[in-house]
Amino acid sequence: MTEEALFDILIPPGVPRTIITEVLKKFDVQIVERKERIMFANMEGDERELLAFRGKREIMEQVETYMRQRLDDFVKGD
């Protein structure tokens, strides 16, 4: 039996905990830590531990859309 591939979506630094909690409750995903190289500002090339959501591809596509919408709402103050 072949195991289905899992995909990650990095959670940008600064995403409110409320949005992370909403995603975890609403979707069948896990939260994981990933080392990623940072390529902006004065951190170019530094490796940082970042959080990511992990799950099946079709779920991760929904998570990405949902998280972007919730971040837009948060920024607009909705």
N, C-alpha and C positions, 0 to 999 in steps of 0.2 A: 504494500500500500504506500503510495506517494504522499508525503506530507505537503500541504498547501503552503506556498511561500507567504511569508509575512513581510509587511512593508512598514517603514517608519515615516512619521512626519515630525520634524523638529518643532519644538515649542519655542518661539522666539523669546529671548529674555524680556521680562517685563509683562508677560501675559498675566492678567489677574488670576489669582487662585480660584476665584469663583467660576471663571470660564473653564479652567482645567477640570474642576470638580464637575461642572455641567457635562463636559464631554465624557468623562469617566462614567457618569450615571446614565447618560443617554445612549452610548455606543458600546459595543463589545470590543473594547480595546484595553491594552495594558499601558502602564507608564514605565518607561525604561530610561536609563542613562546612556548617553553616547558621547564619546570623545570626538570633537570636531575642531578643525583648524578655523580660527577666526581671521577674517581678511578685511578688517575695516579699522578706521581710526588708528590709535596707537597700539593696537593689539595684533597687528599683521603677523600671521604665522603662529601665534600662540595657540596652544591646544587648551580647550575648555571642556568641562563636563556639562553637557546640555541635556535637558529632558526631551523626550520624544514620546509620541503615542505610537503603539505598534498594534497592527491588526491585519486582517485580510484586505486585499486591494480595494474591493468595492466599498467596504466600510470606511477605509482611509480616505477615499474620494469624498464621501459624505462628511467625514470629520473635517477635512480641509475646507470645504464649502461652509460648514457650520461655524468653524473657528474664525474664518475671515469675516463672516457676517457679524458674529458677536463682537469681534474686535472693532469693526466699523461702528457698530452701535455704541460701544464703550467710548470710543474716541469722540463721537458726536454727542455723547451724553444722554443717549436714549435709554 
